[in-house]
Amino acid sequence: MTSDTRVFRRSDPDFPITSAVQNRLVASGRVEGEETPRRPCAVVVPRPTPVAVKPSLHVPDGPAIVLGETERGTLHLDLNQLMAGR
């Protein structure tokens, strides 16, 4: 098994056209006159975005049925609103 260790120049007529192949050649140090790119030694971690405060749920004034709990509070079924829609 032989490995291709040829070193290229950008002025060579058979220098690859596609940028993906060119980038791999530069990264492997096989393009003359171009330094192998260095890998970053630190990683930038984005700060978490602040969570917006969610408004609380409407608490009915009149008769209501509790449907359950959510992260914003207790969920009620307003019976006055239900009857007004009929």
VMD Tcl script that draws the C-alpha trace (Angstrom):
set ca {
  {0.00 0.00 0.00}
  {1.45 3.34 -1.03}
  {0.49 6.74 0.26}
  {0.43 9.87 -1.83}
  {2.73 12.43 -0.22}
  {2.94 14.82 -3.11}
  {3.24 18.50 -2.22}
  {1.19 20.87 -4.38}
  {1.59 24.49 -5.42}
  {-1.44 26.67 -6.16}
  {0.15 27.52 -9.53}
  {0.27 23.85 -10.60}
  {-2.06 23.12 -13.56}
  {-3.39 20.01 -11.82}
  {-4.08 21.73 -8.48}
  {-7.59 20.66 -7.35}
  {-10.40 23.06 -8.21}
  {-12.85 22.21 -5.45}
  {-12.43 24.12 -2.20}
  {-13.12 21.03 -0.07}
  {-10.12 19.19 -1.55}
  {-7.97 22.33 -1.33}
  {-8.87 22.74 2.36}
  {-7.95 19.11 3.08}
  {-4.60 19.52 1.31}
  {-3.81 22.70 3.24}
  {-4.87 21.08 6.52}
  {-2.59 18.12 5.89}
  {0.34 20.44 5.09}
  {0.59 19.36 1.46}
  {0.38 22.81 -0.16}
  {3.76 24.48 -0.53}
  {4.10 27.91 1.04}
  {0.95 27.65 3.15}
  {1.04 26.96 6.84}
  {-1.16 24.27 8.33}
  {-4.04 26.06 10.08}
  {-3.93 25.86 13.83}
  {-6.83 24.52 15.79}
  {-8.31 26.87 18.36}
  {-7.15 26.21 21.91}
  {-10.33 27.56 23.49}
  {-13.99 27.12 22.76}
  {-16.38 30.03 23.05}
  {-19.56 29.02 24.83}
  {-22.50 31.37 24.26}
  {-24.24 32.74 27.32}
  {-27.73 31.42 27.89}
  {-30.45 33.82 26.93}
  {-32.47 35.17 29.84}
  {-35.84 33.57 30.29}
  {-38.74 35.98 29.96}
  {-41.13 36.11 32.88}
  {-44.41 34.59 31.81}
  {-47.55 36.39 32.89}
  {-49.67 34.59 35.45}
  {-52.95 32.97 34.44}
  {-56.27 34.76 34.82}
  {-58.07 33.91 38.06}
  {-61.85 34.10 37.57}
  {-63.97 36.21 39.96}
  {-67.01 33.94 39.89}
  {-67.56 30.20 39.94}
  {-64.76 28.16 38.40}
  {-63.51 24.60 38.06}
  {-59.82 23.86 38.67}
  {-58.43 22.03 35.64}
  {-54.84 21.59 36.80}
  {-51.46 23.15 37.50}
  {-49.04 24.63 34.96}
  {-45.64 26.28 35.32}
  {-47.50 29.63 35.29}
  {-50.05 28.76 37.99}
  {-53.41 27.07 38.44}
  {-55.59 26.68 35.36}
  {-59.30 27.40 35.94}
  {-62.38 26.96 33.79}
  {-64.40 30.18 34.24}
  {-68.03 29.09 34.32}
  {-69.35 32.66 33.75}
  {-67.31 32.90 30.52}
  {-68.48 29.45 29.49}
  {-72.14 30.38 29.94}
  {-71.66 33.78 28.24}
  {-70.48 32.01 25.09}
  {-73.66 29.96 24.78}
}
mol new
graphics top color blue
foreach p $ca { graphics top sphere $p radius 0.5 }
foreach p [lrange $ca 0 end-1] q [lrange $ca 1 end] { graphics top cylinder $p $q radius 0.2 }
display resetview
